[in-house]
Amino acid sequence: MTAPNRSETLFARALQSIPGGVNSPVRAFRAVGGTPFFTVSASGAELTTVDDRTLIDYVGTWGPAIHGHNHPVLREAIADALVRGTSFGTPHPAEIDIAETIIARVPAIEKVRLCNSGTEATMSCVRLARGCTGRDKIVKFAGCYHGHVDSLLVKAGSGALTLGNPDSAGIPAAVARETIVLPFNDEVAVRDAFAAHGDTIAGVILEPYPANVGLIPAQPGFLASLREICNTYGSLLIFDEVMTGFRIAPGGVQEREGVTPDLTALGKIIGGGLPVGAFGGRTDLMDKLSPLGPVYQAGTLSGNPLAVAAGLASLTLLHEEHPYESLDRKGRLLADAARSAAGEKGLPLQVPQCGSMFSLFFAESPVLNYDDATASATDHFKKLFHYALDQGVYLPPSPFETAFISTAHTNTQLERTAEVLSNGIRKL
């Protein structure tokens, strides 16, 4: 019998003290099988495991690491902030700096408030939409994951979908009834829902490019139709750009698509790898927040100086380097390699790719929504995942997650990854 490696030993130990052995469900490898590895350090586009393996990383801490891991500029910014203290519980100047930076780049945001996670950001957007409209119902789309908010954890993506449980126990039926779940990319379904419930709908929330059920680009005109419908019925349009904000473009999907929501949720990149969230929108809406208005929202660590320092450094680097064309080329290289290998094999494969984001669906037709994603051949993905991991390439450990490329991925690493993906697909 082979002795367990250090990751296996650590996971067995973790199972005794942490539910499922992990602090976020998808990390458990349940969707792909096997034991998760444990990381001791990360640098650039690579992770180093406790078993002394070096892996080319396409998870990027689930999105924040657009500059790669442990970037020296971000590290220096955190170190400088650390000298001054870890938390103040008072306003501090850098909060204004990052607010002004976000406002300057995200079309929809005139005022912004910091919080501690993407979940807090989306939760606050929903509360604000209800408070501003005096209505209760929220429209969301199947497969869009907006954090573990009670009213939004219905037909969710990400870990909930990965574990085969897109709903959650512990959510009262009365809360779930206030959420209308529709298929993504289906304008007719949206119009029908508004025709039936329009005067009770506070807002529509969506990932404008869903990335928690794999990557699903919006069909031409779909986002614009949501803007028009919300205008007609007096509902608020909420873009959850926690993943896509500052990654797809400086102003996110809303800049790329030319569709301006009323409220926007942000996270991940704006914290440079530290815990952070933010939400913002028009001044008249944001001024409904306490202490100016009746909608309460607060957080002890909101605007944490370390997270703000890292976020400012991350956003400044993006502004200076403007790497979006380069990231898109990197994404196309990997997507084209996977498609070519699948074509040689005669294997149906969809590789949606937008800039530095891509995913792999083993399906005959383009994936347009949750049902299409869940109908894909997930066993093929599982085999490819483990083949790639054995070859030193770490893909997201679920067929329903999105891969991320960073500015730190070198041509050598990308070419190696393209080779691994191609060989793995040919072996299916």
Backbone torsions as a table, in degrees:
resi	resn	phi	psi	omega
1	MET	NA	133.8	-180.0
2	THR	-74.5	134.1	178.7
3	ALA	-68.3	143.4	179.4
4	PRO	-64.1	145.7	174.5
5	ASN	-79.3	177.8	-175.1
6	ARG	-65.6	-36.5	178.1
7	SER	-62.1	-43.3	178.5
8	GLU	-62.9	-40.9	178.6
9	THR	-65.1	-44.0	178.9
10	LEU	-65.1	-38.8	-179.8
11	PHE	-66.1	-40.9	176.9
12	ALA	-60.4	-39.2	177.6
13	ARG	-68.0	-42.0	-179.1
14	ALA	-62.7	-35.1	-179.6
15	LEU	-60.6	-22.9	-179.0
16	GLN	-79.9	-19.6	-174.3
17	SER	-127.7	-15.9	-177.8
18	ILE	-123.6	130.5	-179.3
19	PRO	-56.3	120.4	-178.4
20	GLY	71.5	1.7	178.7
21	GLY	80.0	3.7	-176.3
22	VAL	-139.1	160.4	178.5
23	ASN	-102.9	5.3	169.0
24	SER	-153.2	128.3	-163.3
25	PRO	-56.8	-40.2	-173.6
26	VAL	-64.9	-20.2	179.8
27	ARG	-67.1	-13.9	-174.5
28	ALA	-77.3	-7.1	179.7
29	PHE	68.1	16.9	-179.4
30	ARG	-61.4	-32.8	-176.8
31	ALA	-73.9	-21.2	-177.0
32	VAL	-119.4	-11.8	-178.3
33	GLY	82.7	160.4	179.9
34	GLY	94.0	-176.0	-177.7
35	THR	-106.1	132.5	178.3
36	PRO	-65.4	147.8	174.2
37	PHE	-86.6	158.8	178.1
38	PHE	-109.9	136.9	-176.0
39	THR	-101.1	139.4	175.7
40	VAL	-107.7	-24.2	178.8
41	SER	-161.8	164.7	178.3
42	ALA	-147.4	143.2	179.2
43	SER	-153.7	133.6	-179.2
44	GLY	61.1	-126.2	-180.0
45	ALA	-102.0	20.6	-174.3
46	GLU	-126.7	147.2	171.1
47	LEU	-109.6	146.9	171.9
48	THR	-116.5	126.4	-175.5
49	THR	-93.7	167.8	177.8
50	VAL	-64.8	-16.4	179.1
51	ASP	-96.8	18.1	175.9
52	ASP	62.0	32.6	173.2
53	ARG	-99.2	143.2	174.4
54	THR	-108.3	124.9	-176.1
55	LEU	-119.6	136.7	170.7
56	ILE	-76.4	122.9	-167.3
57	ASP	-101.0	124.3	174.4
58	TYR	-117.3	22.5	173.4
59	VAL	-103.5	-39.0	173.1
60	GLY	56.4	46.0	-174.6
61	THR	51.4	34.8	177.9
62	TRP	66.1	34.8	169.7
63	GLY	123.9	-35.6	-175.0
64	PRO	-64.8	-29.1	-167.8
65	ALA	-83.5	58.0	179.8
66	ILE	-69.0	-22.6	176.5
67	HIS	-96.5	7.4	-172.9
68	GLY	85.6	-179.6	-176.9
69	HIS	-87.2	144.0	169.3
70	ASN	55.4	42.4	-179.5
71	HIS	-63.9	135.3	-174.7
72	PRO	-61.5	-32.9	179.3
73	VAL	-67.7	-42.1	178.2
74	LEU	-68.7	-40.3	180.0
75	ARG	-62.2	-40.8	179.3
76	GLU	-67.2	-38.3	179.7
77	ALA	-63.9	-41.0	178.8
78	ILE	-67.0	-42.6	180.0
79	ALA	-62.0	-41.6	178.9
80	ASP	-63.6	-41.1	179.4
81	ALA	-68.9	-35.6	-177.3
82	LEU	-62.3	-34.9	178.7
83	VAL	-58.3	-32.5	-176.7
84	ARG	-88.4	-11.0	177.6
85	GLY	133.2	156.6	-176.7
86	THR	-91.7	-24.5	-179.3
87	SER	-165.6	143.3	-176.4
88	PHE	-114.8	-35.1	-174.1
89	GLY	71.5	14.5	176.0
90	THR	-134.8	165.5	171.7
91	PRO	-61.9	151.4	173.8
92	HIS	-142.9	155.6	-170.2
93	PRO	-58.5	-35.4	-175.5
94	ALA	-65.7	-24.6	175.4
95	GLU	-58.9	-40.4	179.9
96	ILE	-68.9	-39.6	-179.4
97	ASP	-59.8	-47.0	-177.3
98	ILE	-72.9	-33.5	176.2
99	ALA	-61.5	-47.0	-180.0
100	GLU	-64.1	-35.7	178.3
101	THR	-64.9	-45.6	179.8
102	ILE	-63.7	-45.7	-178.3
103	ILE	-61.3	-38.0	-178.2
104	ALA	-66.6	-22.2	-171.2
105	ARG	-113.5	-23.9	-176.9
106	VAL	-101.0	116.1	-171.7
107	PRO	-54.1	-38.5	-172.1
108	ALA	-79.5	-15.3	-166.5
109	ILE	-98.8	117.7	173.1
110	GLU	-102.9	-30.4	171.8
111	LYS	-139.2	151.0	-175.6
112	VAL	-141.1	147.5	173.9
113	ARG	-124.9	136.1	178.5
114	LEU	-85.0	148.2	173.9
115	CYS	-142.9	-158.4	-168.9
116	ASN	-112.5	-5.9	-178.8
117	SER	-164.3	164.1	174.1
118	GLY	-62.9	-35.7	177.2
119	THR	-60.0	-45.9	177.8
120	GLU	-61.7	-37.2	-178.2
121	ALA	-64.7	-47.9	-179.3
122	THR	-69.0	-39.4	177.2
123	MET	-58.0	-42.1	-178.5
124	SER	-69.9	-36.9	176.0
125	CYS	-60.9	-43.5	-179.8
126	VAL	-65.2	-44.4	178.9
127	ARG	-62.1	-41.5	-179.4
128	LEU	-66.7	-40.1	177.8
129	ALA	-61.2	-42.4	178.3
130	ARG	-67.7	-40.3	-179.5
131	GLY	-67.3	-34.1	-178.5
132	CYS	-78.6	-30.7	-175.8
133	THR	-99.4	-20.1	-174.7
134	GLY	72.3	18.6	179.9
135	ARG	-114.7	164.6	-173.7
136	ASP	-110.6	-33.3	-169.8
137	LYS	-79.7	145.3	177.6
138	ILE	-124.9	133.9	172.9
139	VAL	-95.1	129.5	171.5
140	LYS	-131.6	174.2	-176.4
141	PHE	-118.4	138.5	-178.5
142	ALA	-56.3	131.2	179.2
143	GLY	93.4	-18.0	175.4
144	CYS	-78.2	126.5	179.4
145	TYR	-106.7	127.2	-177.0
146	HIS	-122.3	33.7	-176.7
147	GLY	86.7	175.3	-174.4
148	HIS	-90.4	55.1	175.7
149	VAL	-88.0	132.4	-174.4
150	ASP	-50.0	-51.3	-173.4
151	SER	-73.4	-12.5	-177.4
152	LEU	-109.8	-6.9	-179.5
153	LEU	-88.6	53.7	179.4
154	VAL	-127.6	122.4	-173.2
155	LYS	50.9	49.6	-174.6
156	ALA	-88.1	166.1	174.2
157	GLY	-104.5	-150.5	-180.0
158	SER	56.7	-141.0	-173.5
159	GLY	-59.3	-33.1	179.9
160	ALA	-61.7	-45.1	178.4
161	LEU	-71.3	-41.0	179.4
162	THR	-54.8	-38.7	-178.1
163	LEU	-89.1	11.1	176.8
164	GLY	72.3	22.2	-176.7
165	ASN	-139.9	76.2	-174.4
166	PRO	-73.3	1.7	169.3
167	ASP	-118.6	174.1	-177.5
168	SER	-133.4	141.5	168.5
169	ALA	-65.6	155.5	177.2
170	GLY	92.6	0.3	177.2
171	ILE	-102.2	116.8	-178.7
172	PRO	-59.9	142.7	179.1
173	ALA	-57.9	-35.0	-179.3
174	ALA	-64.0	-33.6	178.0
175	VAL	-72.0	-45.4	-179.1
176	ALA	-61.7	-31.7	-178.9
177	ARG	-65.8	-19.5	179.6
178	GLU	-84.7	0.9	-180.0
179	THR	-111.3	125.0	176.3
180	ILE	-101.3	118.7	-176.5
181	VAL	-103.9	125.9	-176.8
182	LEU	-125.0	160.1	175.1
183	PRO	-74.9	136.1	178.4
184	PHE	-65.4	149.6	178.4
185	ASN	68.4	17.7	-178.5
186	ASP	-116.2	89.6	-178.4
187	GLU	-63.7	-37.1	-179.0
188	VAL	-61.6	-42.5	179.3
189	ALA	-62.5	-38.4	179.0
190	VAL	-65.4	-44.9	-179.6
191	ARG	-64.2	-38.2	178.4
192	ASP	-65.0	-41.4	-179.8
193	ALA	-63.9	-41.7	179.5
194	PHE	-70.8	-34.2	176.8
195	ALA	-62.0	-33.2	-178.3
196	ALA	-87.6	-32.7	-170.5
197	HIS	-132.1	12.4	-169.1
198	GLY	-53.5	-36.8	-176.9
199	ASP	-78.3	-1.7	178.1
200	THR	-115.0	-1.2	-175.4
201	ILE	-90.7	116.3	178.6
202	ALA	-75.2	-38.1	-176.8
203	GLY	-169.8	168.0	175.0
204	VAL	-116.8	124.4	177.8
205	ILE	-116.6	138.0	178.6
206	LEU	-158.8	154.6	161.2
207	GLU	-78.3	116.1	-176.2
208	PRO	-59.9	-30.8	164.0
209	TYR	-121.5	97.6	-179.2
210	PRO	-54.7	132.9	-176.8
211	ALA	-133.2	10.1	178.4
212	ASN	-110.4	13.3	174.6
213	VAL	-134.4	30.2	-159.9
214	GLY	83.0	174.4	-177.8
215	LEU	-88.7	125.8	178.8
216	ILE	-127.9	102.2	177.3
217	PRO	-65.8	146.9	175.1
218	ALA	-70.6	140.0	176.4
219	GLN	-70.6	150.5	-179.3
220	PRO	-52.5	128.5	176.8
221	GLY	89.5	-13.7	-175.0
222	PHE	-67.2	-47.2	-178.5
223	LEU	-65.5	-39.5	177.6
224	ALA	-62.4	-36.1	178.9
225	SER	-66.1	-35.3	177.8
226	LEU	-65.4	-40.5	177.7
227	ARG	-60.2	-44.4	-178.6
228	GLU	-67.0	-41.3	-179.1
229	ILE	-66.1	-44.5	178.7
230	CYS	-62.2	-40.1	176.5
231	ASN	-59.8	-42.7	-176.8
232	THR	-63.4	-40.0	-172.9
233	TYR	-100.2	0.7	179.5
234	GLY	71.4	26.4	177.0
235	SER	-98.9	159.0	-179.9
236	LEU	-95.6	140.0	176.7
237	LEU	-99.0	123.6	-176.2
238	ILE	-117.0	120.2	174.1
239	PHE	-98.1	123.1	171.0
240	ASP	-89.0	97.4	179.7
241	GLU	-107.3	33.2	177.5
242	VAL	-58.4	-41.0	177.9
243	MET	-86.6	-44.0	-170.4
244	THR	-86.3	-17.7	-179.3
245	GLY	-61.7	125.4	-179.2
246	PHE	67.6	2.1	177.9
247	ARG	-104.7	-46.2	179.8
248	ILE	-73.6	-35.4	179.1
249	ALA	-165.0	166.1	178.3
250	PRO	-54.1	-37.3	178.4
251	GLY	-101.7	16.0	176.3
252	GLY	75.5	-164.2	-179.2
253	VAL	-62.4	-35.7	-177.7
254	GLN	-61.6	-33.6	174.1
255	GLU	-71.2	-45.6	-177.4
256	ARG	-62.3	-40.5	-174.9
257	GLU	-93.1	-13.3	-178.3
258	GLY	69.3	29.4	178.2
259	VAL	-119.7	122.3	-175.1
260	THR	-102.5	116.1	176.6
261	PRO	-77.7	173.4	175.0
262	ASP	-82.5	-39.0	-179.3
263	LEU	-132.4	149.5	-180.0
264	THR	-134.1	133.1	173.3
265	ALA	-102.0	135.1	179.9
266	LEU	-128.0	164.5	176.4
267	GLY	-176.2	-156.8	172.3
268	LYS	51.3	-93.3	-173.4
269	ILE	-60.4	-33.2	-177.3
270	ILE	-72.3	-0.6	174.3
271	GLY	-113.3	-1.6	177.4
272	GLY	57.7	26.3	-179.9
273	GLY	103.2	-7.2	175.1
274	LEU	-99.3	157.5	-176.9
275	PRO	-63.0	126.0	-178.4
276	VAL	-162.3	157.3	169.6
277	GLY	-153.4	166.1	175.9
278	ALA	-159.5	153.6	173.1
279	PHE	-143.9	146.7	-176.9
280	GLY	-157.8	173.8	-180.0
281	GLY	176.3	-154.9	-180.0
282	ARG	-62.5	149.8	-178.8
283	THR	-59.2	-42.9	-176.8
284	ASP	-63.2	-30.0	177.6
285	LEU	-79.6	-47.7	-176.0
286	MET	-65.9	-27.6	178.6
287	ASP	-76.0	0.5	171.7
288	LYS	-81.6	-9.0	179.5
289	LEU	-76.3	147.1	170.4
290	SER	-60.6	138.2	15.4
291	PRO	-92.9	2.1	-179.3
292	LEU	-82.4	-35.6	-172.9
293	GLY	-129.2	-169.8	-170.9
294	PRO	-87.3	-6.3	-177.0
295	VAL	-91.1	115.5	-173.8
296	TYR	-89.0	137.6	174.8
297	GLN	-156.9	136.7	-177.1
298	ALA	-156.6	168.9	176.4
299	GLY	-171.1	126.1	-178.2
300	THR	-57.1	-42.6	-175.5
301	LEU	-101.3	8.8	178.6
302	SER	-58.9	133.2	-176.9
303	GLY	75.4	24.2	-179.9
304	ASN	-50.3	129.1	-172.5
305	PRO	-62.1	-30.6	178.2
306	LEU	-70.9	-44.4	179.4
307	ALA	-65.5	-39.5	179.2
308	VAL	-65.0	-41.5	179.1
309	ALA	-62.0	-45.3	179.0
310	ALA	-64.7	-41.4	-179.6
311	GLY	-64.9	-43.8	177.7
312	LEU	-61.2	-41.3	178.9
313	ALA	-64.0	-41.1	179.9
314	SER	-64.2	-46.1	-179.3
315	LEU	-68.3	-36.1	177.7
316	THR	-64.5	-43.0	176.9
317	LEU	-59.9	-43.5	179.1
318	LEU	-61.2	-41.1	-179.7
319	HIS	-66.0	-40.3	-177.9
320	GLU	-73.4	-39.8	-173.9
321	GLU	-92.8	-27.5	-177.5
322	HIS	40.4	69.5	-170.1
323	PRO	-88.4	12.3	-166.6
324	TYR	-66.2	-39.3	177.4
325	GLU	-66.2	-40.8	178.7
326	SER	-63.9	-42.5	179.0
327	LEU	-63.7	-38.5	178.8
328	ASP	-65.3	-39.6	177.0
329	ARG	-61.8	-41.3	177.9
330	LYS	-62.4	-43.1	179.1
331	GLY	-63.0	-42.1	-179.8
332	ARG	-66.6	-34.7	178.5
333	LEU	-58.7	-48.0	-178.6
334	LEU	-70.3	-41.7	-179.6
335	ALA	-63.1	-43.0	-179.4
336	ASP	-65.1	-38.5	179.4
337	ALA	-63.6	-44.1	-179.9
338	ALA	-64.9	-43.5	-179.6
339	ARG	-64.2	-41.3	-179.2
340	SER	-62.6	-45.1	179.6
341	ALA	-64.0	-40.3	178.6
342	ALA	-64.7	-37.4	178.0
343	GLY	-64.3	-42.0	177.6
344	GLU	-61.8	-38.0	-177.6
345	LYS	-79.4	-18.2	-174.1
346	GLY	74.3	30.6	-175.8
347	LEU	-106.1	127.8	178.5
348	PRO	-68.5	123.1	-178.7
349	LEU	-145.5	129.5	172.8
350	GLN	-107.5	131.5	178.9
351	VAL	-125.8	78.0	174.6
352	PRO	-63.3	133.8	-177.2
353	GLN	-145.2	132.1	176.7
354	CYS	-140.9	110.8	-177.5
355	GLY	58.8	-125.5	-175.7
356	SER	-90.0	12.2	-178.8
357	MET	-116.7	139.3	174.8
358	PHE	-156.5	161.5	173.2
359	SER	-147.6	169.6	-174.5
360	LEU	-123.8	113.7	175.9
361	PHE	-115.5	120.8	175.3
362	PHE	-85.9	89.0	-174.0
363	ALA	-147.7	153.3	-178.7
364	GLU	-70.3	-38.1	-172.2
365	SER	-120.7	159.5	176.6
366	PRO	-53.6	141.7	-178.5
367	VAL	-88.9	117.1	-175.6
368	LEU	-109.0	-14.1	-175.2
369	ASN	-161.3	-177.3	-178.2
370	TYR	-57.4	-47.0	-177.6
371	ASP	-62.3	-40.8	177.3
372	ASP	-62.3	-41.8	-178.1
373	ALA	-63.9	-46.4	-176.2
374	THR	-73.7	-14.2	177.2
375	ALA	-87.1	-5.4	-178.6
376	SER	-71.3	162.9	-176.4
377	ALA	-82.4	88.9	-174.7
378	THR	-69.8	-24.0	178.9
379	ASP	-62.9	-36.1	176.9
380	HIS	-62.1	-43.2	-179.7
381	PHE	-62.3	-42.8	-179.2
382	LYS	-57.7	-44.9	-179.9
383	LYS	-64.6	-41.9	179.4
384	LEU	-65.5	-40.3	179.2
385	PHE	-57.0	-49.1	-176.0
386	HIS	-70.9	-35.7	175.5
387	TYR	-61.1	-47.4	-179.2
388	ALA	-62.1	-42.8	-179.5
389	LEU	-62.8	-41.0	177.5
390	ASP	-62.0	-28.0	-179.3
391	GLN	-93.2	5.8	175.8
392	GLY	90.1	20.0	178.3
393	VAL	-120.1	120.9	-176.3
394	TYR	-101.3	105.8	173.0
395	LEU	-92.2	163.9	175.6
396	PRO	-57.0	134.6	-174.9
397	PRO	-80.4	49.3	178.1
398	SER	-168.1	141.1	174.6
399	PRO	-70.7	-8.3	-176.3
400	PHE	-113.4	34.6	173.8
401	GLU	-129.8	166.3	-177.1
402	THR	-108.4	141.2	176.5
403	ALA	-88.2	148.9	-177.9
404	PHE	-125.0	136.2	175.5
405	ILE	-107.0	146.7	-179.1
406	SER	-117.8	167.5	174.6
407	THR	-65.8	-18.0	-177.9
408	ALA	-81.3	-14.5	178.8
409	HIS	-67.0	120.4	-178.6
410	THR	-84.6	164.2	176.5
411	ASN	-59.2	-39.0	179.2
412	THR	-62.3	-44.4	179.0
413	GLN	-65.5	-40.0	179.3
414	LEU	-66.9	-42.0	178.8
415	GLU	-65.3	-38.8	176.1
416	ARG	-63.1	-42.8	179.4
417	THR	-64.0	-43.0	178.5
418	ALA	-59.8	-40.3	178.3
419	GLU	-64.6	-44.1	-179.2
420	VAL	-64.9	-45.6	178.7
421	LEU	-60.3	-45.1	-177.9
422	SER	-63.4	-46.3	179.7
423	ASN	-66.0	-38.9	179.2
424	GLY	-64.6	-40.6	178.9
425	ILE	-66.4	-40.2	178.8
426	ARG	-63.9	-26.5	-178.3
427	LYS	-84.4	-8.4	-178.6
428	LEU	-67.8	NA	NA
